[in-house]
Amino acid sequence: MTEETPGFEEKPDVPSGATPDDAEPKAASSSEEGAAPAGDANENAGLVAQLDQVRTALGERTADLQRLQAEYQNYRRRVERDRIAVKEIAVANLLTELLPVLDDIGRAREHGELVGGFKSVAESLETVAAKMGLQQFGKEGEPFDPTIHEALMHSYAPDVTETTCVAILQPGYRIGERTIRPARVAVAEPQPGTQTVKAENSESGAGAEKADDKENGGPEEG
């Protein structure tokens, strides 16, 4: 029997020219290579999370910018609308103060007093007022409209079929769709009983025509 020498241990084969310590780094490097993929996965997950945060922040900032732009556009529209309204009010106030002058010019024209230099000045003033949007309205014979007419005189007339403006005492003026002064007029209504007389005359005329048809041998009802 072979006796084992006490204290003898088997050692791994070591290539010639190498020391026993060369085997240990290889084992350590193997363990590091196995741990490397797990570290890369954790790093990628962190980058993805940061990218999601950046995207969320970018979406929020974009929404804020769009909301701010919409508010600015609305503000510009309000300012422009208010500017136009203020301009229209200022023009209307100015032209309202000139209406008595225009009335005097109209009366002078009716009486044949609009001559010479006064005529040129008056026509220039009317031209400027028209350029600023002032429009005159109100004519004799047009139906009475309480929204644009102001009746100062009232009468009856047999030759009208509805309430009619028979005289323009002062013309009305408007700027666009805004009336700054209604036309002051004299109105006439149909004469009471005129419609009844006309209806009776129509009925009597129709009856006379039927009687003539019968006398002339026209068709009769069975």
C-alpha positions as CSV (number, residue, x, y, z in Angstrom):
1,M,0.0,0.0,0.0
2,T,1.1,3.5,-0.7
3,E,1.2,5.9,2.1
4,E,0.2,9.5,1.5
5,T,2.5,12.1,2.7
6,P,0.9,14.1,5.4
7,G,0.3,17.8,4.6
8,F,0.5,17.3,0.8
9,E,-2.3,19.1,-1.2
10,E,-2.9,18.9,-4.9
11,K,-2.5,22.2,-6.8
12,P,-3.9,23.0,-10.2
13,D,-1.7,22.7,-13.1
14,V,0.2,25.9,-13.8
15,P,1.8,26.5,-17.1
16,S,5.5,26.6,-17.2
17,G,7.0,30.0,-16.6
18,A,3.9,31.2,-14.7
19,T,3.5,31.7,-11.0
20,P,0.6,30.3,-9.0
21,D,-0.8,33.8,-8.5
22,D,-1.6,34.1,-12.2
23,A,-4.7,32.0,-11.9
24,E,-6.5,34.3,-9.4
25,P,-6.9,37.4,-11.8
26,K,-8.6,35.2,-14.3
27,A,-11.3,34.2,-11.9
28,A,-11.8,37.8,-10.8
29,S,-12.1,39.1,-14.4
30,S,-14.7,36.4,-15.1
31,S,-16.9,37.5,-12.2
32,E,-16.6,41.2,-13.4
33,E,-17.7,40.3,-16.9
34,G,-20.8,38.6,-15.5
35,A,-21.8,41.7,-13.5
36,A,-21.3,44.2,-16.4
37,P,-24.6,43.5,-18.3
38,A,-26.7,44.1,-15.2
39,G,-25.0,47.5,-14.7
40,D,-25.7,48.6,-18.3
41,A,-29.4,47.7,-17.9
42,N,-29.7,49.8,-14.8
43,E,-28.0,52.7,-16.5
44,N,-30.3,52.4,-19.6
45,A,-33.4,52.3,-17.4
46,G,-32.2,55.6,-15.7
47,L,-31.7,57.3,-19.0
48,V,-35.2,56.2,-20.2
49,A,-36.7,57.6,-17.0
50,Q,-34.9,60.9,-17.5
51,L,-36.0,61.1,-21.1
52,D,-39.6,60.6,-20.1
53,Q,-39.3,63.4,-17.6
54,V,-37.8,65.7,-20.2
55,R,-40.6,64.8,-22.6
56,T,-43.2,65.5,-19.9
57,A,-41.7,68.9,-19.1
58,L,-41.4,69.8,-22.8
59,G,-45.2,68.9,-23.3
60,E,-46.1,71.1,-20.3
61,R,-44.0,74.0,-21.5
62,T,-45.5,73.7,-25.0
63,A,-49.0,73.7,-23.6
64,D,-48.2,76.8,-21.5
65,L,-46.8,78.6,-24.6
66,Q,-49.8,77.7,-26.7
67,R,-52.2,79.0,-23.9
68,L,-50.1,82.2,-23.6
69,Q,-50.2,82.7,-27.4
70,A,-54.0,82.2,-27.4
71,E,-54.5,84.7,-24.6
72,Y,-52.3,87.2,-26.4
73,Q,-54.3,86.9,-29.6
74,N,-57.5,87.4,-27.7
75,Y,-56.0,90.4,-26.0
76,R,-55.0,91.9,-29.4
77,R,-58.6,91.4,-30.7
78,R,-60.1,93.0,-27.6
79,V,-57.7,96.0,-27.9
80,E,-58.5,96.4,-31.6
81,R,-62.3,96.1,-31.0
82,D,-62.1,98.7,-28.2
83,R,-60.0,101.0,-30.3
84,I,-62.6,100.9,-33.2
85,A,-65.4,101.4,-30.7
86,V,-63.7,104.4,-29.1
87,K,-63.0,105.9,-32.6
88,E,-66.7,105.5,-33.6
89,I,-67.9,107.1,-30.4
90,A,-65.5,110.0,-30.9
91,V,-66.6,110.5,-34.5
92,A,-70.3,110.2,-33.5
93,N,-69.9,112.8,-30.8
94,L,-68.1,115.2,-33.1
95,L,-70.7,114.9,-35.9
96,T,-73.6,115.2,-33.4
97,E,-72.2,118.6,-32.4
98,L,-72.2,119.5,-36.2
99,L,-75.8,118.5,-36.8
100,P,-77.3,122.0,-36.0
101,V,-74.8,123.5,-38.5
102,L,-75.9,121.1,-41.1
103,D,-79.5,121.9,-40.4
104,D,-78.8,125.6,-40.9
105,I,-77.0,124.7,-44.2
106,G,-80.1,122.7,-45.3
107,R,-82.5,125.6,-44.5
108,A,-80.3,128.1,-46.3
109,R,-80.3,125.9,-49.4
110,E,-84.1,125.6,-49.3
111,H,-84.4,129.4,-49.2
112,G,-81.9,130.0,-51.9
113,E,-79.4,131.7,-49.5
114,L,-76.6,129.2,-50.1
115,V,-74.5,131.3,-52.5
116,G,-71.0,132.6,-52.9
117,G,-68.2,131.7,-50.5
118,F,-70.7,130.5,-48.0
119,K,-71.9,127.8,-50.5
120,S,-68.3,126.5,-51.0
121,V,-67.7,126.3,-47.2
122,A,-71.0,124.6,-46.7
123,E,-70.4,122.0,-49.4
124,S,-66.9,121.3,-48.1
125,L,-68.2,120.7,-44.6
126,E,-70.9,118.3,-46.0
127,T,-68.2,116.5,-48.0
128,V,-66.0,116.1,-44.9
129,A,-68.9,114.8,-42.8
130,A,-69.8,112.3,-45.5
131,K,-66.2,111.0,-45.6
132,M,-66.4,110.5,-41.9
133,G,-69.4,108.2,-42.5
134,L,-72.3,110.5,-41.9
135,Q,-75.4,109.6,-43.9
136,Q,-78.6,111.5,-44.1
137,F,-82.0,109.8,-44.4
138,G,-85.7,110.6,-44.4
139,K,-87.9,111.2,-47.4
140,E,-91.5,112.3,-47.9
141,G,-93.8,109.5,-48.8
142,E,-91.9,106.7,-47.1
143,P,-93.7,104.6,-44.4
144,F,-93.4,105.7,-40.9
145,D,-90.8,103.6,-38.9
146,P,-90.7,104.5,-35.2
147,T,-87.1,103.1,-34.9
148,I,-85.8,105.8,-37.3
149,H,-88.5,108.4,-37.3
150,E,-89.8,110.8,-34.7
151,A,-93.3,112.0,-35.3
152,L,-93.8,115.7,-34.4
153,M,-97.0,116.3,-36.2
154,H,-100.0,114.1,-36.9
155,S,-102.9,114.3,-39.4
156,Y,-105.3,112.2,-41.5
157,A,-105.2,111.9,-45.3
158,P,-107.6,110.1,-47.6
159,D,-104.9,109.2,-50.1
160,V,-102.7,107.1,-47.8
161,T,-103.2,103.5,-46.9
162,E,-100.8,103.4,-44.0
163,T,-99.0,105.8,-41.6
164,T,-96.8,107.8,-43.9
165,C,-94.2,110.5,-43.6
166,V,-95.8,113.5,-45.4
167,A,-93.2,116.1,-44.5
168,I,-89.5,116.0,-43.3
169,L,-89.1,118.6,-40.6
170,Q,-85.5,117.7,-39.9
171,P,-83.5,114.9,-41.7
172,G,-82.2,112.0,-39.7
173,Y,-78.5,111.0,-39.6
174,R,-76.7,107.7,-39.1
175,I,-73.2,106.4,-39.0
176,G,-73.1,102.9,-40.5
177,E,-75.9,101.1,-38.7
178,R,-76.0,103.5,-35.7
179,T,-78.6,106.2,-35.8
180,I,-77.3,109.4,-34.1
181,R,-80.5,111.3,-34.7
182,P,-83.9,110.1,-35.9
183,A,-85.7,111.9,-38.7
184,R,-88.3,114.3,-37.3
185,V,-91.3,114.1,-39.5
186,A,-95.0,114.9,-39.9
187,V,-97.1,111.8,-40.4
188,A,-100.5,111.2,-41.9
189,E,-102.8,108.2,-41.2
190,P,-105.6,106.9,-43.4
191,Q,-108.9,108.9,-43.0
192,P,-111.2,107.1,-40.6
193,G,-113.9,105.2,-42.6
194,T,-112.0,105.4,-45.9
195,Q,-111.2,101.7,-45.9
196,T,-114.9,100.9,-45.1
197,V,-116.1,103.1,-48.0
198,K,-113.6,101.5,-50.3
199,A,-114.7,98.0,-49.3
200,E,-118.4,98.9,-49.8
201,N,-117.6,100.4,-53.2
202,S,-115.7,97.2,-54.2
203,E,-118.6,95.0,-53.1
204,S,-121.2,97.1,-54.9
205,G,-119.1,97.1,-58.0
206,A,-118.8,93.3,-57.9
207,G,-122.6,93.0,-57.5
208,A,-123.2,95.3,-60.4
209,E,-120.9,93.3,-62.6
210,K,-122.8,90.1,-61.7
211,A,-126.2,91.8,-62.5
212,D,-124.8,92.9,-65.9
213,D,-123.7,89.3,-66.6
214,K,-127.2,88.0,-65.8
215,E,-128.9,90.6,-68.0
216,N,-126.5,89.9,-70.9
217,G,-127.3,86.2,-70.7
218,G,-124.2,85.2,-69.0
219,P,-123.7,82.0,-67.1
220,E,-125.9,81.6,-64.0
221,E,-125.4,79.3,-61.0
222,G,-127.6,76.2,-61.1
